């Protein structure tokens, strides 16, 4: 029996992370504040050239009914060894005329490598 963590993609079949057979190394972790609209780019030039980067995203903020919260978008450039996090911060008006804040949720980004 193998022990570990297996994370699947949205389609439910593609494995995104599997620590039952290959151990991932934590390269970095950082927090993205709630409502961050700017890009946050981290470069990992000191990792091995054949290391494949991936991320795990942990949502920190509790979602409240007066806001719509989105998970920031994460882009990984394997050749440049960069991770870019793009958040959002805007407003929308509901059908009832209520202004709703649309914010990136506060998240902890864990950068993994194998």
Buried (B, 14 or more C-beta within 10 A) or exposed (E): EEEEEEEEEEEEEEEEBBBEEEEBEEBBEEEBBBBBEEEBEBEBEEBEEEBEBBBBBEEEBEEEEEBBBBBBEBEBEEEEBBBBBBBBBEEEEEEEEEEBBBBBBBBEBBBBBB
